[in-house]
Amino acid sequence: MQLFIIGSFSLIFLASGVLSDAPPYPYEARCEVGNGSLYDPVNSFEVPWLTVNLDLPPEERFKAVVGPFGPGMKEVIDTIKKMASIIPGDFLIPLLEEAMQYAHDELFPEEYRKEIDGIAAATGLSVADLSMMNIYYEISRFCTSLIAQDLNGQTFHARNLDFGQLFVWDVELKTWHLSEALRKITVNFNYVKNGEVLFKATTFAGHVGIITGMKPDKFTLSMNAKLAPDINNLLAWFNGKYNNSDLHFAMWAEREVMVRANSYQEAKDFLSNIVQLAGCYYILGGKTDEGVIIVRNETSVLNYVELNAAKGDWYVLQTNYDPDQTPLYLDDRRTPGHNCMKKLTQAGVSPAGIFEVLSSKTTLNKTTVHTVIMSLATGLYQTFIQRCPDPCWCL
């Protein structure tokens, strides 16, 4: 089993860098602040709102809501499998499926395993394929997240979800095929407990974890990956180094903190102290003067970057690099993001202004799947499907 797993994941990443018909690179940054035609709240209705009833047994929670997304989920899974077979051929797929079946049966927490069983029953997809879909986001995604406070003390939390780089270039649509497939299965969930909304979240249909979320009147949260996924830790997990009680995948941790924490500080403490599969950046927002980037490794916090409007730090912005790291030239979304926020100014902080920042190149790029904007003060929660028009940054 260990050799199968090592071979499967190593070859997927090798295949990711060997493609024909890949798009040209690069295009210059362009800030859209002041472009009043971009933000239209009506467009957020393109992403459906669905309800997950946490009072139901785990295997029943997603059955009624994800069934219609089965074909889109299959498209995502087929794209990942296509990448896995580019170099070695189709023989790798059965090994990958065997590894994912093992992860589902032996390693997933019981609650999530049963939820995946329910999704499989509703869609006809195998639990192995759904397990692969749930794990793969943990090791391949790029994002931009920011928290900004306006002059009245209202705090906004927003993010671009970038995912799909190097996963089959669609010549006709001029986009990465996986990114386009994920746009089709982007969903918002109201997680309901005891008849009330416990938290709101954005994720992909078929995932049992969340990507972005809000606990009303408590805190907001997004997560960005570190540039290099830790394959060694993933392999160690497969081979029993961790047990189900102390290891957290980031998407599972985001969901768990929504259930457990009842304040910004409780959420900060939880996310600072858990043991997790790999390092990441948690971007945690709250009410006035509450906002932080938590720079994590597997076991501890490396740094906090705090919102402090009184000292002039009226926003924080995070991509996929530690604050003291220089971004790769081929993937510098941080510098254009900061330049665009400075052009916006604190006086310009609003849903429209923030949407313009996140719709600016290179923050907006060919892998951007959706943009989320949240604010506790008003209960604002909007998700927009994004497509970067040509010419556009590709990675």
C-alpha positions in Angstrom: 0.0 0.0 0.0 2.8 2.5 0.9 4.5 2.0 -2.5 1.1 2.5 -4.3 0.5 5.7 -2.5 3.9 7.1 -3.0 3.8 6.3 -6.7 0.3 7.7 -7.1 0.9 11.1 -5.7 4.4 11.5 -7.0 3.3 10.8 -10.5 0.3 13.1 -10.3 2.6 16.0 -9.4 5.1 15.1 -12.1 2.2 14.9 -14.6 1.0 18.3 -13.6 4.1 19.9 -15.0 4.1 18.2 -18.4 1.3 19.5 -20.7 0.8 20.3 -24.3 -1.3 23.3 -25.4 -0.6 25.2 -22.2 -1.3 28.9 -22.4 1.4 31.6 -22.9 2.7 33.5 -19.9 2.7 36.2 -18.5 0.4 39.3 -18.7 0.9 42.5 -16.8 -1.0 43.4 -13.6 -4.0 45.7 -13.9 -5.9 47.3 -11.0 -9.6 47.7 -11.5 -10.3 50.0 -8.5 -12.6 52.7 -9.7 -14.2 50.5 -12.4 -17.8 51.0 -11.2 -19.2 48.4 -13.7 -17.8 45.3 -12.0 -19.7 44.7 -8.8 -23.3 43.6 -9.2 -24.8 41.8 -6.1 -27.4 40.1 -8.4 -24.6 38.0 -9.9 -24.0 36.4 -6.5 -27.3 34.5 -7.0 -25.5 32.4 -9.7 -24.1 30.3 -6.8 -27.0 28.3 -5.1 -27.7 28.3 -1.3 -28.4 24.9 0.0 -29.2 23.6 3.5 -27.3 20.9 5.4 -29.2 19.7 8.5 -26.6 18.6 11.1 -29.4 17.0 13.2 -29.8 14.3 10.6 -27.6 11.2 10.6 -24.3 11.9 8.8 -25.1 9.7 5.8 -28.4 11.6 5.2 -27.1 15.2 5.5 -26.0 15.7 1.9 -28.3 13.3 0.1 -31.0 15.8 -0.7 -28.7 18.6 -1.8 -25.8 17.3 -3.8 -27.5 14.8 -6.1 -28.0 17.3 -9.0 -24.3 18.1 -8.9 -23.2 14.5 -9.6 -22.3 15.0 -13.3 -20.2 18.1 -12.3 -18.5 16.2 -9.6 -17.7 13.4 -12.0 -16.2 15.9 -14.4 -13.8 17.1 -11.7 -12.8 13.6 -10.7 -12.3 12.6 -14.4 -10.0 15.6 -14.9 -7.9 14.7 -11.9 -7.6 11.1 -13.2 -6.7 12.3 -16.6 -3.8 14.2 -15.1 -2.8 11.2 -13.1 -2.5 9.1 -16.2 -0.7 11.5 -18.6 2.8 10.2 -17.9 2.5 6.6 -16.6 -0.7 5.7 -18.4 -4.0 4.3 -17.1 -2.4 1.7 -14.9 -2.0 4.2 -12.1 -5.7 4.8 -11.7 -6.6 1.5 -10.0 -3.7 2.0 -7.6 -5.0 5.5 -6.8 -8.5 4.2 -6.3 -7.2 1.5 -4.0 -5.4 4.1 -1.9 -8.4 6.3 -1.7 -10.7 3.4 -0.7 -8.2 2.6 2.1 -8.2 6.2 3.3 -12.0 6.2 3.4 -12.2 2.9 5.2 -9.4 3.2 7.7 -8.3 6.9 8.1 -11.2 9.3 7.7 -13.1 10.3 10.8 -16.3 8.4 11.1 -18.6 11.4 10.7 -17.0 12.5 7.4 -16.8 8.9 6.2 -20.5 8.4 6.6 -21.2 11.8 4.9 -19.2 10.6 1.9 -21.2 7.4 1.9 -24.3 9.4 1.7 -22.9 11.5 -1.2 -22.0 8.4 -3.0 -25.5 7.0 -2.6 -27.0 10.2 -3.9 -24.7 10.6 -7.0 -23.6 7.1 -7.9 -20.0 8.0 -7.6 -17.7 5.7 -5.7 -16.5 6.5 -2.2 -12.9 6.1 -3.5 -13.4 8.8 -6.1 -15.1 11.1 -3.6 -12.3 10.5 -1.1 -9.8 11.5 -3.7 -11.8 14.6 -4.5 -11.9 15.6 -0.8 -8.1 15.0 -0.3 -6.9 16.6 -3.4 -7.9 20.1 -2.5 -5.5 19.8 0.5 -2.4 19.5 -1.7 -3.1 21.7 -4.7 -4.7 25.2 -4.4 -3.8 28.8 -4.6 -5.8 31.7 -3.1 -5.8 35.4 -2.1 -7.6 36.4 1.1 -7.9 39.8 2.7 -9.6 41.5 5.7 -10.2 45.3 5.5 -11.8 47.8 7.9 -13.6 50.8 6.7 -13.6 54.3 8.3 -16.7 53.4 10.4 -15.1 50.2 11.9 -17.0 47.7 9.7 -14.8 44.8 8.8 -15.0 43.0 5.5 -13.5 39.6 4.8 -13.0 38.5 1.2 -11.2 35.9 -0.8 -10.5 34.6 -4.3 -10.4 30.8 -4.6 -7.8 29.8 -7.2 -7.7 26.1 -8.1 -6.9 24.1 -11.2 -3.5 25.3 -12.4 -1.9 22.9 -14.9 -5.0 20.7 -15.1 -5.6 20.5 -18.8 -5.9 23.7 -20.8 -9.2 24.2 -22.6 -8.2 25.8 -25.9 -11.8 26.7 -26.9 -12.7 28.3 -23.5 -9.2 29.6 -22.8 -9.2 28.3 -19.3 -8.0 25.4 -17.2 -10.5 22.6 -17.5 -10.4 21.8 -13.7 -11.1 25.4 -12.8 -14.1 25.5 -15.2 -15.4 22.2 -13.8 -15.1 23.5 -10.2 -17.1 26.6 -11.1 -20.0 24.3 -11.9 -20.1 22.7 -8.5 -19.4 25.8 -6.3 -22.1 26.0 -3.7 -23.0 27.9 -0.5 -24.3 25.9 2.5 -26.4 26.9 5.5 -25.4 24.4 8.1 -28.4 24.1 10.4 -28.5 22.8 14.0 -31.6 22.7 16.2 -33.5 24.6 13.6 -31.1 27.5 13.4 -28.2 28.4 11.1 -25.1 27.5 12.9 -22.7 28.7 10.2 -22.6 29.5 6.5 -19.9 28.2 4.1 -18.7 28.1 0.6 -17.3 24.8 -0.8 -17.6 22.4 -3.7 -20.4 19.9 -3.9 -19.0 16.6 -2.8 -16.7 18.0 -0.2 -17.5 17.5 3.4 -15.0 20.2 4.5 -15.4 23.9 3.9 -13.3 26.5 2.1 -14.7 29.7 3.4 -17.2 30.4 6.2 -19.0 32.7 8.6 -20.4 32.0 12.0 -23.0 34.7 12.2 -22.1 37.5 14.7 -19.0 35.5 15.7 -16.2 35.3 13.1 -15.3 34.7 9.5 -12.7 32.4 8.1 -10.8 31.5 4.9 -7.7 29.4 4.4 -4.8 29.7 2.0 -2.3 26.9 1.3 1.4 27.2 1.5 3.1 27.1 -1.9 4.6 23.6 -1.5 2.3 20.9 -0.3 3.8 18.5 2.2 3.6 15.1 0.5 5.8 13.5 3.2 3.1 14.3 5.8 0.4 12.9 3.6 2.3 9.7 3.1 2.9 9.5 6.9 -0.8 9.9 7.4 -1.5 7.0 5.1 0.9 4.9 7.0 -0.6 5.5 10.5 1.6 8.3 11.9 -1.5 10.2 13.0 -4.7 9.0 14.5 -8.1 10.4 13.7 -8.4 12.2 17.0 -5.5 14.6 16.6 -4.9 15.2 12.9 -6.8 17.9 11.0 -7.0 18.5 7.3 -7.4 22.2 6.8 -10.9 22.0 5.2 -12.0 19.7 8.1 -10.4 22.1 10.7 -12.4 25.0 9.1 -15.6 23.2 9.5 -14.7 22.0 13.0 -13.9 25.4 14.3 -17.3 26.6 13.1 -18.9 24.0 15.3 -16.7 24.4 18.3 -15.8 28.1 18.7 -18.2 30.7 19.8 -16.1 33.8 19.5 -13.2 35.3 17.5 -10.8 34.5 20.3 -11.9 31.0 20.7 -11.5 30.4 16.9 -8.0 32.0 17.0 -7.0 29.7 19.9 -8.4 26.6 18.2 -6.7 27.3 14.9 -3.4 28.1 16.6 -3.2 24.9 18.6 -4.4 22.0 16.4 -2.2 19.4 14.9 -2.6 19.4 11.1 -1.4 17.7 8.0 0.6 20.6 6.6 1.3 24.2 7.2 -1.2 26.8 5.9 -2.5 30.3 6.4 -5.8 30.8 8.3 -7.3 34.2 7.7 -9.6 34.9 10.6 -12.0 38.0 10.8 -14.4 39.3 13.3 -15.9 42.6 14.3 -14.2 46.0 14.6 -10.4 45.7 15.0 -10.5 41.9 14.7 -8.5 40.4 11.9 -5.4 38.2 11.7 -3.4 36.0 9.4 -2.3 32.9 11.3 0.9 31.5 9.7 0.9 27.8 10.6 3.2 24.8 10.3 2.0 21.3 11.3 2.2 21.8 15.0 2.5 25.5 15.9 2.1 29.1 14.9 5.0 30.7 13.1 3.6 34.2 13.0 0.5 36.4 13.5 -0.1 39.3 11.2 -2.8 41.5 12.9 -5.2 44.0 11.7 -4.6 47.3 13.5 -6.4 50.3 11.9 -5.2 52.6 14.7 -1.6 52.1 13.6 -2.5 52.4 9.9 -2.8 48.6 9.3 -6.4 48.8 8.1 -6.1 45.7 6.0 -4.2 42.4 5.9 -3.7 40.4 2.7 -2.4 36.9 2.2 -1.6 34.8 -0.8 0.5 31.6 -0.6 3.8 32.8 0.8 5.0 33.5 4.3 5.2 37.3 5.0 9.0 37.2 4.9 9.1 35.2 1.7 9.5 36.7 -1.8 6.7 35.4 -4.1 7.8 33.6 -7.2 7.9 35.8 -10.2 5.5 33.5 -12.0 3.0 33.8 -9.2 3.2 37.2 -7.6 -0.4 38.1 -6.7 0.7 39.7 -3.4 2.4 42.8 -4.9 -0.4 43.7 -7.3 -2.9 43.0 -4.4 -1.1 45.4 -2.1 -0.8 48.1 -4.8 -4.5 47.8 -5.5 -5.5 48.0 -1.9 -3.4 51.2 -1.5 -5.2 52.6 -4.5 -8.5 51.7 -2.9 -7.6 53.4 0.4 -9.5 52.8 3.6 -12.1 55.4 2.6 -12.9 53.1 -0.4 -13.5 49.9 1.6 -16.9 48.5 0.7 -18.2 45.4 -1.0 -17.8 47.1 -4.4 -14.3 48.3 -3.7 -13.1 45.0 -2.4 -14.7 43.2 -5.4 -12.7 45.5 -7.7 -9.5 44.6 -5.9 -10.2 40.9 -6.2 -11.2 41.4 -9.9 -7.8 43.0 -10.7 -5.1 41.1 -12.5 -3.0 39.2 -11.4 -5.1 38.6 -8.2 -7.8 37.5 -10.7 -6.3 34.9 -13.0 -7.2 31.9 -15.1 -7.4 29.6 -12.1 -9.8 31.9 -10.1 -13.0 29.9 -9.5 -15.0 32.2 -7.3 -14.8 35.3 -5.0 -16.5 35.5 -1.6 -17.2 38.7 0.3 -18.4 38.6 4.0 -19.1 41.0 6.8 -20.4 40.2 10.3 -21.7 43.7 10.8 -24.5 43.3 8.3 -24.5 39.5 7.8 -23.3 40.0 4.2 -22.3 36.8 2.5 -21.9 36.8 -1.3 -20.2 34.4 -3.6 -19.5 35.2 -7.3 -18.3 32.9 -10.0 -15.2 34.5 -11.6 -13.7 34.1 -15.1 -10.7 36.1 -16.1 -11.1 37.6 -19.6 -8.2 37.6 -22.0 -5.5 38.7 -21.8 -5.1 37.2 -18.4 -2.4 35.8 -16.0 -2.5 32.0 -16.4 -1.2 30.6 -13.1 
